[in-house]
């Protein structure tokens, strides 16, 4: 594991690398608007994917590095993501752009511009809770590259059945909330829920060639 600080126009960002021994891809994933890279899905991907030839770069946006509690406007998040991209490309491998929640939105908005090979959107916030009319589907449908959405079956920001038809793939985590947490009464354990995520991502990355 290696950590580096990257200067961007939005401030200093941080990349924590979990390298594969013989990498064929880089998966760069950032956090949401209310949390950091300690999220269970991001940590699971960093733990599992290097064993499948994928180096994982966990990216912390400048606002998190600066110790702030609330994320800035989407445009500022995009500026931070653009600023770290050259470092993500340094290994000379195809880069999959990704993130959870707001980080997934950033990945979708910037994928074509930055030359991302694909997009991984974890817990894509299709709409604010209780406000389906405020849809962000356009960002997802406009990613312009192969895209996988991994969505909790009980995510208040958009359940799987609420997503429009499109060219993206979607994997459901049964009973999962926005953080992929599952209730104790669910027919799936928390560990099994996380395995659904990592298995889906491993399979999808393998299909990208």
Residue pairs with C-beta under 8 A, 6 or more apart in sequence:
1 16
1 17
1 18
2 16
2 17
2 19
3 14
3 15
3 16
3 17
4 14
4 15
4 17
4 87
5 12
5 13
5 14
5 65
6 12
6 13
6 14
6 15
6 83
6 84
6 87
7 83
8 62
8 79
8 80
8 82
8 83
8 84
9 79
9 83
10 61
10 62
10 63
10 72
10 76
10 77
10 79
10 80
10 83
11 62
11 63
11 65
11 66
11 80
12 62
12 65
12 66
13 59
13 60
13 61
13 62
13 65
13 80
13 83
13 84
14 59
14 60
14 64
14 65
15 28
15 57
15 58
15 59
15 60
15 84
15 87
15 88
16 37
16 46
16 57
16 58
16 60
17 55
17 56
17 57
17 58
18 46
18 47
18 49
18 50
18 55
18 56
18 57
18 58
19 50
19 55
20 49
20 50
20 51
20 52
20 53
20 54
20 55
21 50
22 53
23 50
23 53
23 54
23 55
23 91
23 93
24 53
24 54
24 93
24 94
25 53
25 54
25 55
25 93
25 94
25 95
25 96
25 117
25 205
25 208
26 54
26 55
26 56
26 57
26 88
26 91
26 93
26 94
26 95
26 96
27 45
27 49
27 54
27 55
27 56
27 57
27 95
27 96
27 98
27 120
27 201
27 205
28 56
28 57
28 59
28 84
28 88
28 95
28 96
28 97
28 98
29 42
29 45
29 56
29 57
29 58
29 59
29 98
29 99
29 100
29 103
29 120
29 122
30 37
30 58
30 59
30 60
30 61
30 81
30 98
30 99
30 100
30 103
30 106
30 107
31 37
31 39
31 42
31 59
31 60
31 61
31 64
31 99
31 100
31 101
31 102
31 103
32 39
32 71
32 99
32 100
32 101
32 102
32 103
32 123
33 70
33 71
33 101
33 102
34 70
34 71
34 101
35 179
36 60
36 64
37 43
37 58
37 59
37 60
39 100
39 179
40 179
40 180
40 181
40 194
41 100
41 122
41 123
41 150
41 179
41 180
41 194
41 197
42 58
42 100
42 122
44 194
44 197
44 198
45 56
45 197
45 198
45 201
46 56
46 58
48 198
48 202
49 55
49 56
49 198
49 201
49 202
49 205
50 56
52 202
52 205
52 206
54 96
54 205
55 91
55 93
57 88
59 81
59 84
59 88
59 99
59 103
61 71
61 77
61 80
61 81
61 103
62 80
63 70
63 71
63 72
63 76
63 80
71 77
71 102
74 102
74 105
74 106
74 109
77 102
77 103
77 105
77 106
78 106
78 109
78 110
81 97
81 106
81 107
81 110
81 114
82 110
82 113
82 114
85 95
85 114
88 95
89 95
94 117
94 208
95 114
95 115
95 116
95 117
96 116
96 117
96 118
96 119
96 120
96 205
96 208
97 107
97 110
97 111
97 114
97 116
97 118
97 119
97 120
98 104
98 107
98 119
98 120
98 121
98 122
99 105
99 106
99 107
99 120
99 121
99 122
100 122
100 123
101 122
101 123
101 124
101 125
101 157
101 178
102 125
103 122
104 119
104 120
104 121
104 122
104 123
104 124
104 125
104 149
105 121
105 124
105 125
105 136
105 139
107 116
107 119
107 120
107 121
107 143
108 119
108 121
108 124
108 139
108 140
108 142
108 143
108 147
109 139
109 142
110 116
111 118
111 119
111 143
111 144
111 145
112 143
112 144
112 145
116 145
117 145
117 146
117 208
118 145
118 146
118 147
118 148
118 208
119 143
119 145
119 146
119 147
119 148
120 147
120 148
120 150
120 201
120 204
121 140
121 147
121 148
121 149
121 150
121 168
122 149
122 150
122 180
122 197
123 150
123 151
123 152
123 155
123 157
123 178
123 179
123 180
124 136
124 140
124 149
124 151
124 157
124 158
125 136
125 157
125 158
125 178
126 132
126 135
126 136
126 137
126 140
126 157
126 158
126 162
126 163
127 133
127 134
127 135
127 136
127 157
127 158
127 162
128 134
128 157
129 156
129 157
130 156
132 158
132 162
137 163
137 164
137 166
140 147
140 149
140 163
140 166
140 168
141 164
141 166
141 167
141 168
143 168
146 169
146 208
147 167
147 168
147 169
148 168
148 169
148 170
148 171
148 200
148 201
148 204
149 163
149 168
149 169
149 170
149 171
150 170
150 171
150 173
150 197
150 200
150 201
151 158
151 159
151 160
151 163
151 170
151 171
151 172
151 173
151 176
152 159
152 172
152 173
152 175
152 176
152 177
152 178
152 179
152 180
153 159
153 160
153 172
153 173
153 174
153 175
153 176
154 175
154 176
154 177
155 176
155 177
155 178
156 177
156 178
157 178
160 170
160 172
163 170
169 204
171 196
171 197
171 200
171 204
173 180
173 182
173 193
173 196
173 197
174 182
174 186
174 187
174 188
174 193
174 196
175 182
175 183
175 186
175 187
175 188
175 193
176 182
176 193
180 193
180 194
180 197
181 190
181 193
182 188
182 189
182 190
182 193
188 196
